[in-house]
């Protein structure tokens, strides 16, 4: 088992918390704060130390509410109601220089691949059970086989309640940087994407239990970052780390990743990920090109699952896919993003569950999942700490199984950290 280095180069791609789809967006070579609310003259000086600075580095503290409408491959509603989300993300500093920290990420949500909880108008459990009535005889037969073969199939098929204000520590790990070039981490970790996003990797709300080591010494090693991870990817219905602590004793996931930046405008990464018998290569290149005027940033990301695997005796072939998208900021308050994604139908194989693979419950971003699709995002800063957002996606060629034929999200997010710090820096 291995550990992690959490050193981020000044030009490394920064993934910023984004409410556009309830997940994360991308801002190549920009500080994540660029995605937050605009500063105003009454804001406290950024040079003034926060009251909690010695012990707490709070990166995200927000609340978001949205309306979500999603149809499955039969055109049946899986979501058609209001949801809400709480997020707290940061680290406790065990020493003044933050060489040793306890990092945390807690949120609402009852599943590996989303952090919103159903609030008004229904819940996912009832919708997904009702949608089964529209399955074809072939699909129904495959589902019965999957439930019989999968020990957890009965649990999945019964549906898990997704309502309420559940708030779980999805990520909780110890991080140590004994020397500048090396950091090791142990516990419930975020999933390292490199320059790939949750479209072609795993959902930003996801987690693994294990260890990671990051080495960042481009002067001697060429790459800006080398990261090696070993651990366990699983327990998709148990986001609470304290309820899945035994996962630290399991291992089904290894990742070997490198990143390199080329000047101020281009960043690239590639990784080899081994999980539940699958072998996957992922590559991505990100561009920061505000000089283009038409767009500010763009990205191309790919993956290739190079082998076939069998789950409960049923074979699943390899596959490949990609995503391409671009982003533009307007008047420092609004942003637009649009793109195209093509994710193979067997992407759900990564979960190692014959039930999840049979119903097409992929572990990548739940706003995308599988199929060939177009998507668009928008955001508008209404006031300091308050942002309205929208997201729409539609499949051009739908998979024969899947949860997301068409999706619409729209809502509002409150950045509690910005609102609390409006007149004085508390966090």
N, C-alpha and C positions, 0 to 999 in steps of 0.2 A: 504494500500500500504506500501511497505517496502523499505529498503535501503541496502548498501553493505559494506563489510569489505574487503579491498584489501591488506591483509598481506600474504606473501608467505613464507612458511618455507624453510630453507636452503635445505631441501631434497625433497621438493615438485616437482613433475613432471613439467618440463618447456617445454612449447610448443614454438618452435622456428619458425620464419618466414622461410618458405621453398618454393622455386620456382619450386620444382619438379613437382607439379601438379597445381601450381598457388594457393596453399593453404598452410597449416601449417603441419609440420612434428612433430616428437616427439623425445626428448632426455631425458629419465628418469634420474632424479637426477643430471643432468649436466646443467651448465650455458648455456643460449641460445647463447652466443657468440661462443660456440664451433661449431656452424653451420656456422659461418662466415668465412671470408678468413683468411689464416694463417698470423701470424705476422712476420715481417721481421726486420732486425737490424736497418733499417732507420726509423721505426715507432716511433712516439712520446711515451714518457714514460706514462704508464697507471696511474702513480701517479700524473702527472701534471694535474691540474684542467682545465676543458674545459672553453673557454671564455664565453660560455653561461650557465655555470653550475648553477649559482644562480637562473636563471629564467626558463631555458628550459632543460628538460630531453628528448632528442631525441633518441628514441630506434631504429627506422627503417626509412631509407630514401633510396629508391632504385628504379631502373628502370629495367624492364624485357621485353624481346621480345621473342616470341616463334612461332613455327608452330604447329597448332593443327588440327588433323584429327579425327573425331568422326562419327560413323555410328549408326543409330537408329535400332529399332527392326525389321524393314523391310529391313535393309541393305542399307538405303539411307544416303547420306552424309548430316550431319547437320553442321559440321565444316570441312572445307578443305582450310584454309587460315591462314594468319599471324595475330597475335594479339600482343598487348603490354599492359603494366601495370605500373602505378606509385603508390607508397605507401609512406605515411608519417604517422608515429605512434610515439606518445610520450605524454608528459604532461607539462603543464605550472605550475610552483611551486609558489603558492601564499605566501609561507613563506619559510624561509631558510631550515627548517627541512622537508619540503615537507609533512607536515601533512594535508595540504589543497591544492588540485590541481585541475586543469581542464584538463582532459584526452581527447585525440583525436585520431582518426584513420580515415584517408582519403585515398581514392583510386579511380582509374578509375572503369569502369564497370557500367552497367545499371540494373543489376538484384541482388536480394538478395543473390544468391548463386554463383556468380563469379565476379572477380574484373578485368578481362582482357577486353579490348575493341578491336573489330575487326578493322584491320588496312589495310591489303592488300588482294585482291582476292575475296572479297564478304563479306557478313554479315549474322548473324544468322537469322535475320528476313526473308530474302529471302529464305534461305535454309529450314527453318521449314515450310514455306508456300508451297514451292514446294514439300516437302515430303508428304503433305496431300493427294496428288493425288494417293498415293500408299496404302492408308488405305483400309481395307476391308469394305464391306457394313455395317457390324455390328459396326465397329469402327466409321464409318462416322455417323451412326444413333445416337450412344451414344454421339458423339461430338456435334451434333445439339441439343440434349436434354440438354447437359451441358451448352452450350452457352445461351440457352433460360432460364435456371434456375438461372444462375450466372449473377448478375448485371455487373460484370466486365468481363464476358466471351467474349463480343465483343471486348474489349480492348486487352485481351490476344490473342484472335484468329487473330487479325489484325497484331500481332507481334510488338515488340518494337525495334526501331533502336538501334543497339549496337556498332556502329562505332564511331571513333573519340577519342578525348582526354578528355572526361568527367572526372571531378575530384570532388568527393563528400565527405563530412564528414559523413561517415556511423555511427561512434560512436563519441559522444561528451557528456561528463558528468562531474559533479562536484563530487569530492571525498574528504571525511573528515575522519581523524583518530584522534579523540579527545583524545583517550587513546590507548596504544600500542596494546591491544587485539581486538579492534573493529574499523572497517571502514565502513562507509556508502557511498553509491553512488546514484546519481539521474541523469537521462537524457537518452540518447541513449547509451545503454550498449552493450558490447560484450556478447555472449552467453556462459555461464559457462558450460564446458564439464566435469570437474573433470579429471579423467584419461581416459575417453572415448575421441575419436577423432571425427572429422566431418564425419567419415564413418557411425557411429552408432548414431550420435547426429545431430546437425545442422551445416551447412556449416560455416567454419571459417570466411567467408566474410559477414556472416549474422549479425543481430542486433535485439535487442528488445528495447522498450521504457518503462522505469519504474524505479524501485528502487531495491536495493540489500543491504543486510547486511551480512558481513563476520565476524565470531568470530573465533579467533585463540588463544586458550589457552589450549594446550594439557596437561599441568600440572594438570589442574583441570577438564577438560572436556573429556579427553582421545583422542579425535579426534584432528588431526593437524589443521583441518579447518571445520567449519560448516557454510554453506552459504544458505541464503534464498532469493529468488528473486520473485518479483511480477511485472507484467507489461503486455505489449501487443506485441505479435509476429504477424507481418503482413506487409502490404504494400510491397510485394515482388518486385514490379516494381519501387519503390521510395526509392533508397538508400540515397538520400539527406535528412539529418535529418531536415533541415530547411523547407523542403517541406512536412514533415509529423509530424510537431510539435504537431498537434492535437491528435496524437497517445498516448501522455502522459495522456490523459483523458480517455483512454480505458483500459480494462483489460481482457485478455483471457489466461494468462500464469502465472503459479506458479511453482517454483522449490524448492525442499528441498534436499540439498546435504551435504554429509560428506566425508572427506578424512582422510586417516591414512597411515603413513609410518612405515615400519617395518625394522629397521636398515638402512643400506646404500644401500640395494639392491632391496627392494620390496616396492612398493607403491600401494594403492588400494583406490577406491572410489565407492560410490553408490549414486543414487539420484532417487527421485520420481518427475516426471514432469507432470503437468496437463495443457493441452492446447487444445482449441477448442473442448472440450468434451472428449478428449482422456486421458487415464491414462497410463503412461509408466514408468517402472522401468529400470534403466541402471546401469550396474556394469562393472568395469574394474580393471585389475591388471597389473602392469608394473614391469618389471625386468631390472635391470642394472647389467650385468654380464660380464664385460670385461675379467674376469678370464677364461671364457669359450673358449676364443680365436676364436672359429668359428663365434660367434656373440657377439656384444657388448650390445645389448638391445633387449627386446621382449615385446610383449603386447598381452593380450587377453581381448576383450571387448564384451559385450552382451547387448541386450535390449529385453524387453517384453512389448508389448502393450496389456494390459490385458482386454480391453473392446471393444465392438462394438459401432459404432456411425453412425448416419445418417446425411448426408449432403444434403440439399435441398430435403429431403425425400428419398434419395437413401442410403441403408445400406452399411456400410463398416466394415468388420470383423476385429478383433484384429490380432496381428501377432507378430513375434519375429525374431531375427537375431543375427549375431555375426561377428566379424572380428578378425583375428589373423595374426600377422606379426612380422618380426625381422629385425634388422639393423646391419650393420657392417661397420666400418670406416677402410680405407686402407691407410697407409702411411701418415695419417693426412691431405690428400688432396682429397681423393675420398671416396665416401660412396655408399653402395648398400643396398637396402631394398626390401623385397618381402613378399607377403602374400596372404591371401584368405579372401573373404568377402561374406556373404550371407544376403542380405537385402530383406525383404518381399515386394511383389509387391504393397501393399497398403500403403507404407511409405508416399506417397504424401498426405495422409489424414490430416497430421499435418497442412497444409496450410489453412484448413477450406474452400477451394474453390472447388466446384464440377467440375469446368473446369480443374483446376490443377490436381485434383485427377483422372479425366477421362483420361487425356493425360499422366499421370505418371510423372508429373513435381515435383519430390521430392525435399525437402529442405535440404537434407544432402549434403555432398560434391559432386559437379557436376561431378567430375572425377570418381565417384563410382556409385551413384544413386542406383537403385534396381537390383535384380538378384543375382545369384551365380557367382562369378568372381575371377580370379587370377589377381594380379597386381604386377608390379615391378617398382622401382625408382632407379635412379643413379644420382650422381653429381660429378663434378671434379672442383677443384679450379685451375683455369688457372693462376691467378696472384692475388695479394692482391686486394680484392674488385671485382673480376671478377670470376664468376662461371658458368660453362656449366651444363645443366641438361637434363634429359630425364625421361619420364614416359610412361608406356604401361599397358593397361588393356584389358581383354577379358572375356566375359561371358562364363562360362561353361554350365550353364542352363539359357537361357535368359527369362526375363519376357514377358508376352504377350503384355505389354505396357512398354514404357521406351525410354529414349533418348540416352542411352549409351550401345550399344551392344559391341562396340570395340572402343578404344580410344588410340591415340598416341599424346604426347606432347614432343617437344624438342626445346631447345632454350638457351639463355644466360641471366644472370642477373648481373647488375652492382650495387654494394653496394656503393651508393654515400657518405654515412657517412664515410666509411673506406677510400675512395679515397680522400675526403676532409681533413680528419684527418691524412693523410699520414706523413706529416712533423710537423704538429702542431695541437693540439686538439682544434677544433672550437666547435664541438658539443659533 
